[in-house]
Amino acid sequence: MYRHIAVLLLGLLACASLALAADWSQFGKRLDDWQGVKDVVLADGIDPAADTVLTPLIDLLLEKGFALVPGGAGGADGLILQMQSAGGQTMVLLKRSRDGALLARQRLHSTAAAAVPAPAAPAVAAAPAAGAETRTAPARNLLESRPLAGSRTVLLPLAERPRRVAVWPSTSVGVFDIYLLHDDSLRRFRYDGGRLKETARFASPAKVSRALYLEAADADGDGRPELAAVWAEDIIGVYQGTDSHLHAFLVEPSEGGLVAASDNLKGYLAFSRGHWRLQQRGDHELFLDRALGLATKDGHWATGKAQPVDRWIYDHADWPPPHQRVVWNDDGRLALEDLQGGGGAPLLLDFGRYEGPAVFVPLESPQYRSGFSRQDQILSRRAPLPRRLLPAAGVLYSLIRGRSPGLPLVGTPTGKDRLVRIHATEEGLRADEPYEAVEAFIVDFGLLGKGTAARAVLLLNEKEDSQGAAYLAVQESE
């Protein structure tokens, strides 16, 4: 009975959400399709603070990354938002600035209330009652965006939406390289005093669908990083489910940019205990119980001898050396265990709900939701990558998902994400938070520098699925 009531409440909530969001659906589609300058000029008579009927539309514009510009201050390449009244009807119009073309419109249903003139303000303000305290509400500019991060963070907007990040130091003070993995390429940027410039690009030689994983390390000791770039190619069959084929390359910087230093390794690639290791996927398994070491000969990396492993190469960290590692247990907590299998008490810290890019694995035997029809089969399972565990200078870093996406369709994200630093002590694992929290979703992160005061580089996004506006944040520790 309680299950039926819960399902009914969820259904009512979903219907209510659809009803609230449907009024501006035409605007939302046009805004998603817009490829020009993301400025919206508010025509004369539109006040985002006073026009409460337009509040959902104003919130929609801000969530999609549009800047609201007062009337007369916009350029010729953006959009215009107007209100027009005729025949007792008030319409909200979205137009293209350069030619006035109409892109979307919506009829307002509260015109009668809006047509009633407001009473004139008295010429002399009434004196406050005796003993009453006079307070003036602080003015708030609704067109000014709220900062995503604190005073110890440099925020850099990105034109596109990368999925993974890695960093590498430079010989110049205050200058370093930032590597961003996109769904089709690996790109290198030079960070110099708050400026970001793309310097090289490596397009995936294989047909790929999504970016999965990126890591930078120097296994051969030449002072230059090797970049492990891993992508997934999703093969979708009507009655076979989705099958994620893996494509992995070791990429190295050269005078001409970024070049492949290995063939397509077709597996999970990661750096562990001073070596690159490759773990492959089975036909119906997320990972196989062996890992291949990589070695270089004449500048080319290739696989070597296989060693047995008991875990996915991405769901733990071989830290601290030499005989321990930290793993995610069944309760979603970090626990310290010996390589021989002995375990310790978990770290009682709520890391929040997190899902990285997913790998789809076909099921050997189809499952059924209900009944036995062919269209009701579950043919594959979805396995998301866990959050990054990054050892550095004797400590371990990870991220805490404290931000929530809110209700579907009408909700707005709330809360903050932050990095956590984990220490191994004789009593077990201990944690602290050396960096400021940010009002955005941390998609991935990298560390630069030695010691426990490393500089953090965060890859941020306005949306949990990385489909919103993206930023890079460079943070100094406390």
ABEGO torsion letter per residue (X at the ends): XAAAAAAAAAAAAAAAAAAAAAAAAAAAAAAAABABBBBBBBBBGBBAAABAAAAAAAAAAAAAGBBBBBBGABBAABBBBBBBBBGGBBBBBBBBAAAGBBABBBBBAAAAAAABBBBBBBABBBBBBBGBBBBBBBBBBAABBBBABBAABBBBBBABBBABBBBBBBABBGBBBBBBBBAABBBBBBBBGGBBBBABBBBBABBBABBABBBBBBAAGAGBBBBBBBBBBBBBBAAAEBBBBBBBBBBBBBAAEBBBABBBAGBBBBBBGGBBBBBBBBAABABBABBBBBBBBGGBBBBBBBBBBABBAAABBBOBOAABBBBBBAAGBBBBBBAAGBBBBBBBBBAEBBBBBBBBBBBABBBBABEABAAABBABBBBBBBBBBBBBGGBBBBBBBABBAEBBGABBBBEBBBBBBBBBBAAEBBBBBABBBBBBBBABBBBBEBEAABBBBBBBBABAAGABBBBBBBBBBX
